């Protein structure tokens, strides 16, 4: 709640002095007391008496109740406006913020980075942080009212000057202006989070507010298991705006200046420019002009009234702490390309907003399904949804992202772990096998001794909706997906599966050495947080060879997966028929050659039945070293319950990497070590329905093949 206690009178009084341009001596003179008395009020050492409170109210033109409640500010003598940073005195010029070029202008990237930041700022650890994305297209009168609210007329000369430049940022701004004026529309994309810390702290000193609004490359993470560490992710907010503009409304978890609700500010990223014969450095801020000595006229955050918040489309739905970021002129290169692929040069407005909506939902599901998964007695870390409006009216209803719908197999695996329902060995459909994988965490530079952290590996049968099978998905503390990669060298005939690797605090808050594992893995992530590899930070904090522990961890994980799926394959043939069917997919051996048996071999085979009952397969091939090309014939056979293995014809063969099709045979490129091809079996040659048999694919030597 805002205001009301004696402790917040000092910050409230200091704010009123700043808004009116008065100093402590001015107020002391008007209420007939000393400057020392006013100083004591502001620092919290004393509180004015009742009659003095009335005198203070009269000075500011407020009623007596407002001074006691501290929920109302005096009308500022200096209205909210844009402050543009003057050009550098040494003649330096910045043609854009380099941090915004670290990521693509892509709503999928935005969803990953912004949602990760919200997860990192989760306040009540017993509840989920709730994140909502709202696409809002403004046209006509609604657009005109919004432009008036952001003082567009004062900004336009700066945009015009920036758009006239031939640098990349200028071209992007020019396209944004063209989109707004020629099509009479502006897309706003708002990211709201609830149960988050909010932008706490002073406008200029260390804190969350200054890290986001004032600074670059300041991560300011309060949790060791936080996803971010470079301070680059916030730049995706500005990168997603044609106009480089983001407006912010934050509800604070800790009062600032005695208040918590409706702390507003805006930031604009423009290149160096000249307007009215004066040079400007680049960024600008939207706020209340400061009167503090040393910061005169700099735009600082202000406590807005509800009407102002509504006019800026920043109204929050509840008083829960958190922040709303409004991206002005949002665009998504990937969505526009997807819409344009339909044949039209430019996509229809609604189609573009629809594409952005769909891509946001898809990105949230793919990257945060684990954070949104709950256990029987465990709340999820995250709830996420997307909705789309036009001029205040809903055109796409709010769509909550459901992890079990977008990632059914992986969600099943994680839920089984959270509920304590994993097994050592899969014997029934739907079971989840668990194994422990050691991560040897090296000491920091100058330290001694490697410690071991046990990560958790989960494996379950794959379902079609999860995408490609036989993958392992890795994550740590906040359960954002770090990487999804294929498990190499799987046993032939492996049941399609999905695997999940939990490390650090993802194993559990009390897992042994989880803090050390989190710090180590976090240091091994690049700015995109999409893999664990050697990084400058890893080398600086640990040692030049610390990345070898990552390689060991990856190998141990893949080995553990192969052991689990290998045990499943070795089940007795009298077991569950459903499981026998799942394991019917197999790959055959390749006939030996005259040179020690070194011939192309199938290292991985993905296969699925299509609606017509045909097998659709994709094979990955390992090629021995050879200066000559290999010529091989792919052969498909049915592994039926009795009798021999009848061959079936191919309806289609498609050459892949390092491969070409020559008269129905595969010619693998000389010197290549890997290759691939795909194919579809001819249903008319199937001796039995495909679901009643397993499939075996062999590579047979052709006479012209390399020897």
Steps between C-alpha positions, in 0.01 A plus 500: 500500500614856430567749779360536850783419742731741674801334338398609149430866581861601433516349147156644421605849615827484303301408188264797544794738536651362180170525308447863604863604457524602867789424732503429873572860591201621293262266683648585841442868439137448389404289803697718744756240612870438451663319208631246752142406588415436133818295461398286800162429339654398169758270658237339724649620829180688586137543393326841491223579747136519396492879461822483294343234278217743425750773417687267264172409327427868448845561351447225242137582434382159625230406744599385849390137436728469194805592707416232755422230239794585271317352199481833315781710358495873440455597135849536357605834366693309235279254306612157383708528183781341298860565599754437221861436595725776358774396258838412646726798548793312342312453172432127541197362320297184567276385218296263714527296818726202432314292760186500281696328222592204723165337416266486202190724487290190553208448740623147567831639628311768693278239666802296607698792639216698661338195660837384631544840668154470658585152630821636649303767688235264645409644839296248701681172440189305600306645205548519127605820330225587253601643162251630245578621149246738344513597134296818444455650157402869495342671201316824427386702800649255751842544338463880501418503873802284580735719300373800695562320830866434410557857376560375146517845347810580706658169398430507128790734403740258674353201317508687170869582547582141605307346209690712248829332593637207299603290800307185594309662788390783272362255244307311768348823634407609148312174449321548833388850406385377160300219662327744736422778252426306183293229668364717784582244764738438788553167675562510874637192673472504878678258730349489850633298790340449842657359816830655393728745678423804285748773408610589852770744597607855426485661157877528483663285767546120499176307479261329263360826363835649404622165358207482257430866422833680534775248431634251249652158582379521862330170580429570869382145576421426863483121463795271428276276287382789282497438129652831394852611574607739222236774531426465129158337512317823585628647171260270312216725617642794308620284210142381439379860451515664156524828689743393773244603765398322821270642768504351849256479792627322811335399826779466754550227757694752717377862529698776335434857610228354719300354208469173309236535225517661155868586474529607135786579266582465130824442311573562135796360302592719203828559316703820516311776319474875448168673569457877482875545453574314824665158521357226720686190616233229458277387788213699647283456809134579560432624851483785745780759464734474797582806710773334709833684473721313254202331328301804393250431220588130475175305464447277802221258589176641634197373690219520249127527555265233367383716210855548370575128533187417301584748224841334461342149487692401812217419743585192709223259595596459867714665770735199508865605467657478156565702187323576171720572197323654200688456172383777268498408131563129559603295199614147433711428194431126521122544518500738204703250296259223592198705394663616178577138404135465406573694183404858590770762503384644833294316756156615607502678837293241682707216354817663629360543850368143487843373398665691786240360742561142381877534514487636854290204613732257323816658643366501856404135473830389350726691740304497827288182504708373794462821702123475443481135613353436845524196724236353724627712789720740302378822344638598160769767482321680218158564347493659155234620257457704182207714382444737208291821479413763245404846626409354837287215364606135527568336164681191634396378845760459770678170437670339797799285411444144626823297529331159479347600167812640333752253646307193621789251535745737663233640732408145601866430580547809715168455680590141586821628660322776693244245625763235587359250248806412292636148448844351446388302195211559260271199475169668416388770261506845658760421764789737566844359572741702714877488533759716674771666292810639672616855430851561628515870589853641496619753760521870430841628404726476801271246668550131558305184447230388257153444648233275353142595431248235397278612215178313428429335165141410405407284201155411365342383174455779244171628367461664160414845640845534658667535162808300411553196726819376665595841637632607839386838634721668760415763761599632840354716781211691344420207266530699178611268219868551434547258213332212322733265314490154346661216694770346277591133448171356616449122486329386183129454551477749785148591605436868416546694825540842654752571776522788748813592696455703819808663649569740785191624682278333239580177685366656819575797721680277750696292249861450603739756351214651297627856561845412366352320200275799422790745508717274283233434236392863494858604428511252210200655320540757220270806492227295329504247788449221247789261579774413748841564342831674550444874558722790599326512837557129559868535415538809720321362806620141492783391271586456135408131524174536696298440183619139505268439794215610271612252234520224761151588622360485146663162431377361832147618422496336157644179646230492767230548236638214293508274803136575584369446148728200460347335807155567356597334172626188679160422655365149465293451181206384711455850644236760425379489139483881491863522598595234246332710235687808616827311469420361157703772329848369425799547269682216336868436465695570185678215322874503568744617240830361393679775692453400860124558511539877475193603303227759544275421795172640624567687822146627561155437358184704560183333376126554531185367337305747289123509444529270197676232707842557344824523693666841468866474600801725528839333535830648614805325358855467633753478216848350529787711369530452124633699205233343280124540518287223647213355297245321720147368459255559786284196569186500717383174661212408725586318821187284519409265786584182306694403191762701320527875464325595174633803318270787405545754227556869548233739374749784532867550583637850565872568523614712793832636624811386307284276287343478154259255342632309198262247340337416830832466680665738745831652400680636809748783448869407496681605817180567696464336841124536542199496268124467512202397293126459545244271349139383494405134460256384234185388683396277209805278562445460876440130582308602815380826650801703611380526861520119527871486420826669573703674230860423417706719267825370357766647274624251242815544294461571130757372255631848425531581871834596646710208618 
